Amino acid sequence: HGLASMLPLVQAVKVGDLRTFNSELKRHQRALVKKGTFLLLEQSKILVYRNLFKKVFLVNEKQTQVKLQLFERALQCLGEPTDLAEVECVVANLIYRGYVKGYISHQKAVLVVSKKDPFPTAAVMKR
């Protein structure tokens, strides 16, 4: 397995394509386990979520309040069976890790993001 074979996986992270990420990770699983890099790449899945959710934010015209249901729909469109509780858990992890600046309004089922740099690139780069 050369680096070129990993290009679809890298591209999936970059564009937030969870379906491609999961299928490519599964396709290369045996080789990645042998090399000892499978778990490392599995951990980068959180970046796929971040980039997908950033796209949802941008499509939502950069509104500072984004309904969690929009994230749920985006995941379902990519063939990911999910519910609002799971989406809330992923969003909470993104906030905790510093990949999203904001908080969750449980009562309204909304992610409220910072007006300034809600998806900081620096947080991704320093990890």
C-alpha positions as a LaTeX table, in Angstrom:
\begin{tabular}{lrrr}
\hline
Residue & $x$ (\AA) & $y$ (\AA) & $z$ (\AA) \\
\hline
His1 & 0.00 & 0.00 & 0.00 \\
Gly2 & 1.53 & 3.25 & $-1.15$ \\
Leu3 & 0.50 & 6.69 & $-0.03$ \\
Ala4 & $-1.50$ & 7.18 & $-3.22$ \\
Ser5 & $-3.93$ & 4.49 & $-2.08$ \\
Met6 & $-4.70$ & 6.62 & 0.99 \\
Leu7 & $-5.67$ & 9.69 & $-1.05$ \\
Pro8 & $-9.43$ & 8.96 & $-0.97$ \\
Leu9 & $-9.23$ & 8.63 & 2.83 \\
Val10 & $-7.39$ & 11.94 & 3.16 \\
Gln11 & $-9.82$ & 13.64 & 0.79 \\
Ala12 & $-12.78$ & 12.26 & 2.80 \\
Val13 & $-11.40$ & 13.86 & 5.96 \\
Lys14 & $-10.85$ & 17.14 & 4.17 \\
Val15 & $-14.38$ & 17.40 & 2.75 \\
Gly16 & $-16.25$ & 15.76 & 5.63 \\
Asp17 & $-17.37$ & 12.71 & 3.66 \\
Leu18 & $-18.10$ & 10.18 & 6.39 \\
Arg19 & $-19.36$ & 7.51 & 3.99 \\
Thr20 & $-16.13$ & 7.47 & 1.96 \\
Phe21 & $-14.01$ & 7.72 & 5.11 \\
Asn22 & $-15.68$ & 4.66 & 6.64 \\
Ser23 & $-15.55$ & 2.61 & 3.44 \\
Glu24 & $-11.90$ & 3.45 & 2.75 \\
Leu25 & $-10.92$ & 2.72 & 6.34 \\
Lys26 & $-12.68$ & $-0.63$ & 6.12 \\
Arg27 & $-11.12$ & $-1.37$ & 2.72 \\
His28 & $-7.58$ & $-0.77$ & 4.04 \\
Gln29 & $-8.17$ & $-2.09$ & 7.56 \\
Arg30 & $-6.06$ & $-5.24$ & 7.30 \\
Ala31 & $-3.01$ & $-3.39$ & 5.91 \\
Leu32 & $-3.39$ & $-0.54$ & 8.39 \\
Val33 & $-3.60$ & $-2.92$ & 11.33 \\
Lys34 & $-0.42$ & $-4.68$ & 10.15 \\
Lys35 & 1.37 & $-1.31$ & 9.98 \\
Gly36 & $-0.02$ & $-0.28$ & 13.37 \\
Thr37 & $-1.73$ & 2.83 & 11.99 \\
Phe38 & $-5.38$ & 1.76 & 11.99 \\
Leu39 & $-6.25$ & 3.24 & 15.38 \\
Leu40 & $-4.51$ & 6.49 & 14.53 \\
Leu41 & $-6.61$ & 6.88 & 11.39 \\
Glu42 & $-9.75$ & 5.77 & 13.24 \\
Gln43 & $-9.17$ & 8.65 & 15.65 \\
Ser44 & $-9.17$ & 11.13 & 12.77 \\
Lys45 & $-12.87$ & 10.38 & 12.25 \\
Ile46 & $-13.66$ & 13.28 & 14.61 \\
Leu47 & $-12.14$ & 15.61 & 11.99 \\
Val48 & $-14.50$ & 14.20 & 9.37 \\
Tyr49 & $-17.41$ & 15.11 & 11.65 \\
Arg50 & $-15.95$ & 18.57 & 12.22 \\
Asn51 & $-15.60$ & 19.27 & 8.53 \\
Leu52 & $-19.05$ & 17.90 & 7.72 \\
Phe53 & $-20.66$ & 19.98 & 10.45 \\
Lys54 & $-18.76$ & 23.04 & 9.26 \\
Lys55 & $-20.32$ & 22.50 & 5.82 \\
Val56 & $-23.77$ & 22.33 & 7.41 \\
Phe57 & $-23.00$ & 25.59 & 9.21 \\
Leu58 & $-21.91$ & 27.25 & 5.95 \\
Val59 & $-24.97$ & 26.00 & 4.04 \\
Asn60 & $-27.08$ & 27.36 & 6.90 \\
Glu61 & $-25.74$ & 30.82 & 5.95 \\
Lys62 & $-23.39$ & 30.95 & 8.94 \\
Gln63 & $-26.26$ & 31.30 & 11.40 \\
Thr64 & $-24.91$ & 31.17 & 14.95 \\
Gln65 & $-27.71$ & 28.81 & 15.95 \\
Val66 & $-27.79$ & 25.53 & 14.06 \\
Lys67 & $-30.45$ & 22.94 & 14.75 \\
Leu68 & $-28.95$ & 19.58 & 15.67 \\
Gln69 & $-31.54$ & 18.06 & 13.35 \\
Leu70 & $-29.63$ & 19.54 & 10.39 \\
Phe71 & $-26.51$ & 17.62 & 11.44 \\
Glu72 & $-28.63$ & 14.49 & 11.86 \\
Arg73 & $-30.00$ & 14.88 & 8.32 \\
Ala74 & $-26.51$ & 15.40 & 6.88 \\
Leu75 & $-25.33$ & 12.17 & 8.49 \\
Gln76 & $-28.40$ & 10.31 & 7.28 \\
Cys77 & $-27.81$ & 11.58 & 3.74 \\
Leu78 & $-24.38$ & 9.94 & 3.95 \\
Gly79 & $-26.01$ & 6.66 & 4.97 \\
Glu80 & $-25.12$ & 6.93 & 8.66 \\
Pro81 & $-27.92$ & 5.64 & 10.87 \\
Thr82 & $-28.11$ & 8.15 & 13.69 \\
Asp83 & $-30.40$ & 9.99 & 16.07 \\
Leu84 & $-30.33$ & 13.33 & 17.87 \\
Ala85 & $-28.75$ & 11.84 & 21.01 \\
Glu86 & $-25.81$ & 10.54 & 18.98 \\
Val87 & $-25.46$ & 13.85 & 17.12 \\
Glu88 & $-25.46$ & 15.70 & 20.43 \\
Cys89 & $-22.72$ & 13.40 & 21.71 \\
Val90 & $-20.55$ & 14.04 & 18.62 \\
Val91 & $-21.11$ & 17.80 & 18.87 \\
Ala92 & $-20.25$ & 17.72 & 22.59 \\
Asn93 & $-16.98$ & 15.93 & 21.74 \\
Leu94 & $-16.16$ & 18.50 & 19.06 \\
Ile95 & $-16.71$ & 21.30 & 21.56 \\
Tyr96 & $-14.69$ & 19.54 & 24.27 \\
Arg97 & $-11.74$ & 19.01 & 21.92 \\
Gly98 & $-11.81$ & 22.63 & 20.78 \\
Tyr99 & $-12.79$ & 21.84 & 17.19 \\
Val100 & $-15.98$ & 23.87 & 17.58 \\
Lys101 & $-16.41$ & 27.01 & 19.66 \\
Gly102 & $-19.88$ & 27.02 & 21.11 \\
Tyr103 & $-22.35$ & 25.25 & 23.33 \\
Ile104 & $-25.40$ & 23.03 & 23.01 \\
Ser105 & $-28.81$ & 24.29 & 24.02 \\
His106 & $-30.43$ & 21.02 & 25.08 \\
Gln107 & $-33.83$ & 22.62 & 25.51 \\
Lys108 & $-33.89$ & 23.90 & 21.92 \\
Ala109 & $-31.77$ & 21.08 & 20.40 \\
Val110 & $-29.47$ & 23.70 & 18.91 \\
Leu111 & $-25.73$ & 24.22 & 18.59 \\
Val112 & $-24.93$ & 27.85 & 19.36 \\
Val113 & $-21.57$ & 28.72 & 17.82 \\
Ser114 & $-19.24$ & 31.61 & 18.40 \\
Lys115 & $-19.57$ & 34.53 & 16.01 \\
Lys116 & $-15.79$ & 34.66 & 15.73 \\
Asp117 & $-14.04$ & 31.60 & 14.29 \\
Pro118 & $-16.63$ & 28.92 & 15.25 \\
Phe119 & $-14.58$ & 26.14 & 13.60 \\
Pro120 & $-10.99$ & 27.10 & 14.51 \\
Thr121 & $-8.38$ & 25.66 & 12.19 \\
Ala122 & $-5.68$ & 26.19 & 14.80 \\
Ala123 & $-7.33$ & 23.63 & 17.09 \\
Val124 & $-7.06$ & 21.00 & 14.36 \\
Met125 & $-3.47$ & 21.90 & 13.50 \\
Lys126 & $-2.10$ & 21.64 & 17.04 \\
Arg127 & $-3.45$ & 18.15 & 17.68 \\
\hline
\end{tabular}
